[in-house]
Amino acid sequence: MALDGAFLYAVRQELSGLIGARVEKIHQPAREEILLSLRNLEGSHKVLISASADRARVHLTEQNIDNPAAPPMFCMLLRKRLGSGKLLAVRQDGLERVLYFDFSCVNTLGDVVQLTLACEIMGKYSNLILIDENGKVIDSIKRVDAEMSRKRLVLPGVVYTLPPAEPRLNFLTVERDVLQMAIAEKSGALHKVLLQTLEGVSPVLVREWAFYAGRGEECRAETLTEEQMERLLYIIQKTKERLLQQDCVFTVAATKEGQLKDFSFLPLHQFGTLLYTKTMPSACEVLDYFYAERDRYARVRQRANDLFHLLLHATERIQRRIAAQTEELQQCAEKEVFRRKADLLSANLYRLKKGDTVANLEDFYEPDCPMVSIPLDVRLTPPQNAQRYYQQYKKACTAETVLTEQIAKGKAELQYLESVLDALTRAETEMDMEQLRQELVEQGYLRRTSRNRRPVKVQQPLVFTASDGTQIFVGRNNLQNDRLTLKTAAKSDIWLHTQNIPGSHVIIAANGTMPSEQTILEAAQLAAWHSKAQQSAQVPVDYCLVKYVKKPVGAKPGMVIFTNQRTLYVTPNANPAEQEQES
């Protein structure tokens, strides 16, 4: 993550607009998070401060965050000391990852005092500390005693000291010659040298600088050419000007699947086509969006874990069963051997007697009638031995029929579970999860609980707009696929699906006309993207009129048969056309 001192500098600039606001409410929605509500003439503003190791940050937020019924002790302390306090200043020491909020408050004696809330954004060492007018710690959201740290204590009554830091250069104030000399004195990969030399910079920022200096080629500090050094100093100077003039380009980088990876206050070119980037209007909006989406994604993934385990175990069980049935079916291929032995015994009953252990007979099924040895049961008469082989033949025939049917059912069930697993990997919201859970309950894979008895809100399919304005609908899961194809779509609409690959049903709303080839291509790219073949190339996609799509009686959700189809080979694309809505 790129919440470095430089990005925090941009956050401080935005938060400075709250100076003069008064504290309205204080909540602690999580163990290491504080939510301050400040009110000024423009209205109410919420400032979220997190000291969590993996998501430490401070920013304005628009998220609706649930609060616990009983406030924790630190929250009670902040309400007592900062309640109705007036924000005097938002400070930052250089580019250190610490923001100080100075408040003018009234103490229990009625005196006006200045209290400071120090927000230390330092990964696992992040903390939120309330400091009194004498510079002593009143309390902190995470106390640090002598057993936890020998260098710095954070306890009530202890004088507040800055976190220990290595001496580094501030690129906002350092002279050009000093910076150039500091870089030239070191050796190693350029981005690592910059990270060691400058304060308040993150890996993504220094990599962007190094990328610009080397024109995309990796650079080393000891072998920098004069041109590369000039380009490096130029981009650092431009970054400085952007920060000081509040002319930043706030950027978020994400994968093709939409998983957020990084953010910055500069345009990001280092990822090339590996990641998508989008810009946002402010630093606080970037942080609010980035962490809210990341938390939502993590929450959905966590809730999906039990379904992943269920589906994987069910899939493995069915695969083992199919393997055992297939092996047994291969043994049934010897059924003709039993019939031939029975026929040979029946034709030579006069030559056999009870008590024989083996019958050596001519095999009249072969042209040269070779001698064959047929094992006999000494307890049975010759006719009974022949009948025993006939029974084995009939048993093998019956087993072959039953096993063939069971294997076909097992493969169909396996195909269905793969389609559910594919939908699960693409689930983005908790509503998507509930829909899949409800489907598995209806199919008997999950027990019906009190939570499952509640009706699940019917989701609408994803809706896209093709380049010519035609609407394209994409199902989110099997139940929605059935509803979209069999109930919602008109008979003259176009239906698309990846060929023999689990995925979503896609419908082109043709409105009685044949859509253009470009529209069909865009819909096919969407069908390939919303399938198991999302990361493949040249994916086959079948398409036909909806009237040619039928659902067999008793088929699993999402399973259909179709005729009169044509096939396109396309590369998956998440946005071949503008997405209109996602509800």
Order of alpha helices (4+ residues) and beta strands (2+ residues): alpha-beta-beta-beta-beta-alpha-beta-beta-beta-beta-beta-alpha-alpha-alpha-alpha-beta-beta-beta-alpha-alpha-beta-beta-alpha-alpha-alpha-beta-beta-alpha-beta-beta-alpha-beta-beta-beta-beta-beta
